[in-house]
């Protein structure tokens, strides 16, 4: 077998490739495979191949990729039925096998070129698409920065529309920047309508515009449902939200339930919890380990009974929000400086817990100064406050001016005497003028002179506040049954403060039976036990006859049966 070197073989194949290319260029676009197979060039090529006898392809093709084959050429379909039977017979079997090998090689190379072109085409298209999007932008962009920028711009435009809507209905949106709001005007309108259904006005929303950041379904409805289950009355919900709209931001589980549990732990009855929250809804925003715990601990430390804490907090839950160092402790220490014992202060807080809320610098100290200006003695300040703690929180000075002017006009009362009146009955500052004048007229009708009335009222200011009908009955008994001179009443005007049936009549009867001559003070100004002892005396003690009733500070410090040593000391926490 004749073996042809690789170089001639290469030349032959190159010549063949050129021929094929020329054939494609000269053939019509729609030439079919069958037409090409029977062209003169093709027949000549087969004839030359036959004359070459045995041509060996053992040298092979070291780099198959050099074959520039047109994959779409039908002429390359060697070994297929497209070759005519005559030509197929003229080819030796060995040549046919060699040609088949070359054909397979060409097909393999062509396929790889085709795949490479396909991949390059897709990559080119993808790159072209990215370049187009990069230059022109689009909604399907994969680039984050342009997308976020466009989204931000659209969001700002929609937010501005919401702001315009709010301004149109009278809401100032200045504080809403940075707050998550509804995206559309329709959603914002629904939210405002819901707030209106709760009774909140545009003014209420302007007072706390952040309420517009609360979702109706996620925030408002769960909170309102929880408050309703607790027992908050629907009639109070508007006032509740006006005072503490922040509750609509709260989490029921994280914020509200722990506070309610704490209140129950302070011995506040479950049925009183709703009233406590209605009175002081701000308590729902406090932290358990903060102000609430320290204020309660301090009160217990100064002597407030543990069993009284629940009642104190029920009547005045604002204590839970008061800082010990800023409010409660300075208040207690100031009262102590006036001469009121700490335990007495604790009893006053138990009886009237709201006195802690009187501003120390705004009310208490100025009112004490006013009392001193109106001739109240410093030694009597503790007694005045202990008798009538409310005097610390009233607008006192104008009332003092009014009362001294009235009493001076009808009784010619001196400023010093007015001071004694306030010391003995500090409630006089809150009496109405008309009832006071009626009592003065009653004394005048009883036959007392101006001087006698002045003396009686300075000694017993309660005469200006007693029930006139009862006073008339007592005076009639005094004149008709006791038949004593009016001077006895001038000396002891407190006669009108005793019960006629419970005290005056029974004691007068005993004294008259024994034939004793005694003053009204000796007969009335004592307890029933003391009166029975006096009835056993052979003589009357003159000193006892001159005793005058006055307020006893010790009455506030009587020990309780349920008291025990406190686990709490004076708390210095929270003094900032």
Residue pairs with C-beta under 8 A, 6 or more apart in sequence:
1 54
1 56
2 53
2 54
2 55
2 56
3 56
3 58
4 52
4 55
4 56
5 59
6 59
6 60
9 55
9 57
9 59
13 67
16 45
17 67
17 68
17 69
19 41
19 45
20 70
20 73
20 75
20 76
21 70
23 36
23 39
23 41
23 75
24 70
24 73
27 35
27 36
32 74
33 74
33 75
33 77
33 82
34 82
36 42
36 73
36 74
36 75
37 74
37 75
37 82
37 83
37 84
38 84
42 75
43 87
46 87
46 90
46 91
47 90
49 55
49 91
49 95
50 90
50 91
50 92
54 92
54 94
54 95
55 95
55 98
56 98
57 98
57 101
57 102
61 67
61 105
64 105
64 108
64 109
65 109
67 105
67 106
67 109
69 76
69 106
69 109
69 110
69 113
70 76
71 110
71 111
71 113
71 114
74 82
76 103
76 106
76 107
77 103
78 99
78 100
78 102
78 103
79 96
79 99
79 100
79 103
88 96
91 99
130 142
133 140
133 141
133 142
133 143
134 143
137 146
137 150
141 147
155 183
158 183
158 184
159 181
161 185
162 173
162 181
162 182
162 183
162 184
162 185
162 188
163 173
163 176
165 185
165 188
165 189
166 172
166 173
166 176
166 188
166 212
167 173
169 192
169 202
170 202
170 206
171 192
171 202
171 205
171 206
171 209
171 212
172 206
172 209
173 209
175 209
175 210
176 209
176 210
176 212
176 213
179 210
179 212
179 213
180 213
181 188
181 212
181 213
182 188
182 191
188 212
190 216
191 212
191 214
191 215
191 216
192 205
192 212
194 216
194 220
195 204
195 205
195 211
198 224
198 237
198 238
198 241
199 237
199 238
199 241
200 211
200 238
200 241
200 242
200 245
204 241
204 242
204 245
205 211
205 212
207 242
207 245
208 245
208 246
210 249
211 245
211 248
213 249
214 220
214 248
214 249
219 248
219 249
220 248
222 252
223 247
223 248
223 250
223 252
223 256
224 237
226 252
226 256
226 257
227 237
227 240
227 247
227 277
228 234
230 260
230 273
230 274
230 277
231 271
231 273
231 274
232 240
232 274
232 277
232 278
233 274
233 278
236 278
239 278
240 247
240 277
240 278
240 281
241 247
241 248
243 281
243 282
244 281
244 282
244 284
244 285
246 285
247 256
247 281
247 284
247 285
250 256
250 284
250 285
255 284
255 285
256 284
258 288
259 283
259 284
259 286
259 288
260 273
262 288
262 292
263 273
263 276
263 283
263 313
264 270
264 273
266 296
266 309
266 310
266 313
267 307
267 309
267 310
268 276
268 310
268 313
268 314
269 310
269 314
272 314
275 314
276 283
276 313
276 314
276 317
277 283
277 284
279 317
279 318
280 317
280 318
280 320
280 321
282 321
283 292
283 317
283 320
283 321
286 292
286 320
286 321
290 574
291 320
291 321
291 322
291 323
291 324
291 574
292 320
292 321
294 323
294 324
294 571
294 573
294 574
295 319
295 320
295 321
295 322
295 323
295 324
295 328
296 309
296 313
296 319
296 320
297 568
297 571
298 324
298 328
298 329
298 568
298 570
298 571
299 309
299 312
299 319
299 328
299 346
299 349
300 306
300 309
300 566
300 567
300 568
301 566
301 568
301 569
301 570
301 571
302 332
302 342
302 343
302 345
302 346
302 570
303 342
303 343
303 345
303 346
303 347
303 566
304 312
304 346
304 349
304 350
305 350
305 560
305 562
305 563
306 564
306 566
307 562
308 350
311 350
312 319
312 349
312 350
312 353
313 319
313 320
313 353
315 353
315 354
316 353
316 354
316 356
316 357
318 354
318 357
319 328
319 353
319 356
322 328
322 356
322 357
323 574
323 576
324 571
324 572
324 573
324 574
324 575
325 572
325 573
325 574
325 575
325 576
326 574
326 575
326 576
327 356
327 360
328 356
329 570
329 571
329 575
330 360
331 356
331 358
331 360
331 364
332 342
332 345
334 360
334 364
334 365
335 345
335 385
336 342
336 345
338 368
338 381
338 382
338 385
339 379
339 381
339 382
340 348
340 382
340 385
340 386
340 553
341 553
341 556
341 557
343 556
343 557
344 386
344 553
344 556
344 557
347 556
347 557
348 355
348 386
348 389
348 556
349 355
349 356
351 389
352 389
352 390
354 393
355 389
355 390
355 392
355 393
357 393
358 364
358 392
358 393
363 392
363 393
363 394
364 392
364 393
366 396
366 397
367 391
367 392
367 393
367 394
367 396
367 397
368 381
368 392
370 396
370 397
370 400
371 381
371 384
371 391
371 396
371 400
371 422
372 378
372 381
373 397
374 400
374 404
374 415
374 418
374 419
374 422
375 415
375 416
375 418
375 419
376 384
376 419
376 422
376 423
377 419
377 423
380 423
382 553
383 423
383 550
383 551
383 553
384 391
384 422
384 423
384 426
385 391
385 392
386 551
386 553
386 556
387 425
387 426
387 427
387 551
388 426
388 427
390 430
391 426
391 429
394 429
394 430
396 429
399 429
399 430
400 422
400 429
402 433
403 418
403 428
403 429
403 431
404 413
404 415
404 418
406 433
406 436
406 437
407 413
407 418
407 421
407 436
407 457
408 418
410 437
410 440
411 440
411 450
411 453
411 454
411 457
412 450
412 454
413 421
413 454
413 457
413 458
417 454
417 458
420 458
421 428
421 457
421 458
421 461
422 428
422 429
424 459
424 460
424 461
424 550
425 461
425 462
425 464
425 465
427 465
428 461
428 464
428 465
431 464
431 465
435 464
435 465
436 464
436 465
438 468
439 463
439 464
439 465
439 466
439 468
439 471
440 453
440 457
440 464
442 468
442 471
442 472
443 453
443 456
443 463
444 453
446 475
446 486
447 486
448 456
448 486
448 489
448 490
452 486
452 490
455 490
456 463
456 489
456 490
456 493
457 463
457 464
457 493
459 493
459 494
460 493
460 494
460 496
460 497
462 494
462 496
462 497
463 471
463 493
463 496
466 496
466 497
470 496
470 500
471 496
473 500
474 495
474 496
474 498
474 500
474 504
475 489
475 496
477 500
477 504
477 505
478 484
478 489
478 495
481 505
481 508
482 508
484 520
488 495
488 519
488 520
489 495
489 496
489 520
491 519
491 520
491 521
492 519
492 520
492 521
492 524
492 525
494 521
494 524
494 525
494 549
495 504
495 520
495 524
498 504
498 524
503 524
504 524
507 523
507 524
507 531
508 523
510 531
510 535
511 518
511 523
511 535
514 535
516 540
517 540
518 540
518 545
519 545
521 545
521 546
521 547
521 548
522 534
522 540
522 544
522 545
523 531
525 547
525 548
525 549
526 534
526 544
534 540
534 544
